[in-house]
Amino acid sequence: MKAAELADFISSRMRMSHVYQPVLVKTLLEHGGNASLREIAQAFLAHDESQIEILRADREADARPRALGTWHCRA
């Protein structure tokens, strides 16, 4: 896709109903038109507020002190 075609798609045909389309386009542009699945997934997660809240809650839960359980060792 040429730059003019991409610009036309973004300005006239792409719907901004969800964050994934613009994030995908941005990620591809930042990586010269080629991005790995991992790079795209990381970009999606970085813009997904629900995932950010889950990660924040997990981090806070990990920071809380926990009672020590019983450890069993076999000799």
MILOFI-702003 format. One record per atom (N, C-alpha, C): atom name; x, y, z. Coordinates in steps of 0.1 Angstrom, whole numbers, padded with zeros to 4 digits. Layout:
% residues N
{site 'CA' {X Y Z}}
...
This chain:
% residues 75
{site 'N' {0009 -0012 0000}}
{site 'CA' {0000 0000 0000}}
{site 'C' {0009 0012 0000}}
{site 'N' {0006 0021 -0009}}
{site 'CA' {0014 0034 -0010}}
{site 'C' {0009 0044 0001}}
{site 'N' {0017 0054 0003}}
{site 'CA' {0014 0064 0014}}
{site 'C' {0001 0071 0011}}
{site 'N' {-0002 0074 -0002}}
{site 'CA' {-0014 0081 -0005}}
{site 'C' {-0026 0072 -0003}}
{site 'N' {-0025 0059 -0006}}
{site 'CA' {-0036 0049 -0003}}
{site 'C' {-0038 0048 0012}}
{site 'N' {-0028 0047 0020}}
{site 'CA' {-0029 0046 0034}}
{site 'C' {-0036 0059 0040}}
{site 'N' {-0032 0071 0035}}
{site 'CA' {-0038 0083 0040}}
{site 'C' {-0053 0084 0036}}
{site 'N' {-0056 0079 0024}}
{site 'CA' {-0070 0079 0020}}
{site 'C' {-0078 0069 0029}}
{site 'N' {-0072 0057 0032}}
{site 'CA' {-0079 0048 0040}}
{site 'C' {-0082 0053 0054}}
{site 'N' {-0071 0060 0060}}
{site 'CA' {-0073 0065 0074}}
{site 'C' {-0083 0076 0074}}
{site 'N' {-0082 0085 0064}}
{site 'CA' {-0091 0097 0064}}
{site 'C' {-0105 0094 0060}}
{site 'N' {-0108 0084 0051}}
{site 'CA' {-0121 0083 0046}}
{site 'C' {-0128 0069 0049}}
{site 'N' {-0120 0059 0051}}
{site 'CA' {-0127 0046 0053}}
{site 'C' {-0125 0039 0066}}
{site 'N' {-0114 0042 0074}}
{site 'CA' {-0112 0036 0086}}
{site 'C' {-0121 0041 0097}}
{site 'N' {-0127 0032 0104}}
{site 'CA' {-0136 0037 0115}}
{site 'C' {-0128 0037 0128}}
{site 'N' {-0130 0047 0136}}
{site 'CA' {-0123 0048 0149}}
{site 'C' {-0131 0042 0160}}
{site 'N' {-0139 0032 0158}}
{site 'CA' {-0147 0027 0168}}
{site 'C' {-0140 0019 0179}}
{site 'N' {-0128 0015 0176}}
{site 'CA' {-0120 0008 0185}}
{site 'C' {-0105 0011 0184}}
{site 'N' {-0097 0010 0194}}
{site 'CA' {-0084 0014 0194}}
{site 'C' {-0075 0005 0185}}
{site 'N' {-0079 -0007 0182}}
{site 'CA' {-0070 -0016 0175}}
{site 'C' {-0066 -0012 0161}}
{site 'N' {-0075 -0007 0153}}
{site 'CA' {-0071 -0003 0140}}
{site 'C' {-0060 0008 0140}}
{site 'N' {-0063 0019 0147}}
{site 'CA' {-0052 0030 0146}}
{site 'C' {-0039 0025 0153}}
{site 'N' {-0040 0017 0163}}
{site 'CA' {-0028 0012 0169}}
{site 'C' {-0020 0003 0160}}
{site 'N' {-0027 -0005 0152}}
{site 'CA' {-0021 -0014 0142}}
{site 'C' {-0014 -0005 0132}}
{site 'N' {-0021 0005 0126}}
{site 'CA' {-0015 0013 0116}}
{site 'C' {-0003 0021 0122}}
{site 'N' {-0004 0026 0134}}
{site 'CA' {0007 0033 0140}}
{site 'C' {0019 0024 0142}}
{site 'N' {0017 0012 0147}}
{site 'CA' {0028 0002 0149}}
{site 'C' {0035 -0001 0136}}
{site 'N' {0027 -0004 0126}}
{site 'CA' {0033 -0007 0113}}
{site 'C' {0041 0005 0107}}
{site 'N' {0036 0017 0109}}
{site 'CA' {0044 0029 0104}}
{site 'C' {0057 0030 0112}}
{site 'N' {0056 0028 0125}}
{site 'CA' {0068 0030 0134}}
{site 'C' {0079 0019 0131}}
{site 'N' {0074 0008 0125}}
{site 'CA' {0084 -0003 0122}}
{site 'C' {0086 -0004 0107}}
{site 'N' {0085 0006 0100}}
{site 'CA' {0088 0006 0085}}
{site 'C' {0079 -0003 0077}}
{site 'N' {0067 -0005 0082}}
{site 'CA' {0057 -0014 0074}}
{site 'C' {0057 -0028 0078}}
{site 'N' {0067 -0032 0086}}
{site 'CA' {0068 -0046 0090}}
{site 'C' {0069 -0047 0105}}
{site 'N' {0060 -0054 0112}}
{site 'CA' {0061 -0055 0126}}
{site 'C' {0057 -0070 0129}}
{site 'N' {0064 -0075 0139}}
{site 'CA' {0062 -0089 0143}}
{site 'C' {0049 -0090 0151}}
{site 'N' {0044 -0102 0152}}
{site 'CA' {0031 -0104 0160}}
{site 'C' {0033 -0099 0174}}
{site 'N' {0045 -0102 0180}}
{site 'CA' {0048 -0098 0194}}
{site 'C' {0048 -0082 0195}}
{site 'N' {0054 -0075 0185}}
{site 'CA' {0054 -0061 0186}}
{site 'C' {0039 -0055 0185}}
{site 'N' {0031 -0061 0176}}
{site 'CA' {0017 -0056 0175}}
{site 'C' {0010 -0059 0187}}
{site 'N' {0011 -0071 0193}}
{site 'CA' {0004 -0075 0205}}
{site 'C' {0008 -0066 0217}}
{site 'N' {0021 -0063 0218}}
{site 'CA' {0026 -0054 0228}}
{site 'C' {0020 -0040 0227}}
{site 'N' {0018 -0035 0214}}
{site 'CA' {0012 -0022 0212}}
{site 'C' {-0002 -0022 0216}}
{site 'N' {-0010 -0033 0212}}
{site 'CA' {-0024 -0034 0216}}
{site 'C' {-0025 -0034 0231}}
{site 'N' {-0017 -0042 0238}}
{site 'CA' {-0018 -0042 0253}}
{site 'C' {-0015 -0029 0259}}
{site 'N' {-0005 -0022 0253}}
{site 'CA' {-0001 -0009 0259}}
{site 'C' {-0013 0001 0258}}
{site 'N' {-0022 -0001 0249}}
{site 'CA' {-0033 0009 0247}}
{site 'C' {-0047 0003 0252}}
{site 'N' {-0047 -0009 0258}}
{site 'CA' {-0059 -0015 0263}}
{site 'C' {-0061 -0012 0278}}
{site 'N' {-0069 -0003 0281}}
{site 'CA' {-0071 0001 0295}}
{site 'C' {-0075 -0011 0304}}
{site 'N' {-0083 -0020 0299}}
{site 'CA' {-0088 -0031 0307}}
{site 'C' {-0076 -0040 0311}}
{site 'N' {-0066 -0042 0302}}
{site 'CA' {-0054 -0050 0305}}
{site 'C' {-0045 -0042 0314}}
{site 'N' {-0045 -0029 0313}}
{site 'CA' {-0036 -0021 0322}}
{site 'C' {-0042 -0022 0336}}
{site 'N' {-0055 -0021 0338}}
{site 'CA' {-0061 -0023 0351}}
{site 'C' {-0058 -0036 0357}}
{site 'N' {-0059 -0047 0349}}
{site 'CA' {-0056 -0061 0354}}
{site 'C' {-0042 -0061 0358}}
{site 'N' {-0032 -0056 0351}}
{site 'CA' {-0018 -0057 0354}}
{site 'C' {-0016 -0048 0367}}
{site 'N' {-0022 -0037 0368}}
{site 'CA' {-0021 -0028 0380}}
{site 'C' {-0026 -0036 0392}}
{site 'N' {-0037 -0042 0391}}
{site 'CA' {-0043 -0050 0403}}
{site 'C' {-0034 -0062 0406}}
{site 'N' {-0028 -0069 0397}}
{site 'CA' {-0019 -0079 0399}}
{site 'C' {-0007 -0074 0406}}
{site 'N' {-0001 -0063 0402}}
{site 'CA' {0011 -0057 0408}}
{site 'C' {0008 -0054 0423}}
{site 'N' {-0004 -0048 0425}}
{site 'CA' {-0007 -0044 0439}}
{site 'C' {-0009 -0056 0448}}
{site 'N' {-0015 -0067 0442}}
{site 'CA' {-0017 -0079 0450}}
{site 'C' {-0003 -0085 0453}}
{site 'N' {0006 -0085 0444}}
{site 'CA' {0019 -0090 0447}}
{site 'C' {0027 -0082 0457}}
{site 'N' {0024 -0070 0459}}
{site 'CA' {0031 -0061 0468}}
{site 'C' {0025 -0063 0483}}
{site 'N' {0013 -0069 0484}}
{site 'CA' {0008 -0071 0498}}
{site 'C' {0015 -0083 0505}}
{site 'N' {0018 -0081 0518}}
{site 'CA' {0024 -0092 0525}}
{site 'C' {0014 -0104 0526}}
{site 'N' {0019 -0116 0525}}
{site 'CA' {0011 -0128 0526}}
{site 'C' {0016 -0136 0538}}
{site 'N' {0006 -0144 0543}}
{site 'CA' {0010 -0153 0554}}
{site 'C' {0018 -0164 0549}}
{site 'N' {0028 -0169 0556}}
{site 'CA' {0036 -0180 0551}}
{site 'C' {0029 -0193 0553}}
{site 'N' {0029 -0201 0543}}
{site 'CA' {0023 -0214 0544}}
{site 'C' {0033 -0224 0549}}
{site 'N' {0028 -0237 0550}}
{site 'CA' {0037 -0248 0555}}
{site 'C' {0044 -0254 0543}}
{site 'N' {0057 -0255 0545}}
{site 'CA' {0065 -0261 0534}}
{site 'C' {0069 -0275 0538}}
{site 'N' {0068 -0284 0529}}
{site 'CA' {0072 -0298 0531}}
{site 'C' {0084 -0302 0523}}
{site 'N' {0093 -0308 0529}}
{site 'CA' {0105 -0312 0521}}
{site 'C' {0106 -0327 0523}}
{site 'N' {0109 -0334 0512}}
{site 'CA' {0111 -0349 0512}}
{site 'C' {0126 -0351 0513}}
{site 'N' {0130 -0360 0522}}
{site 'CA' {0144 -0363 0523}}
{site 'C' {0148 -0374 0514}}
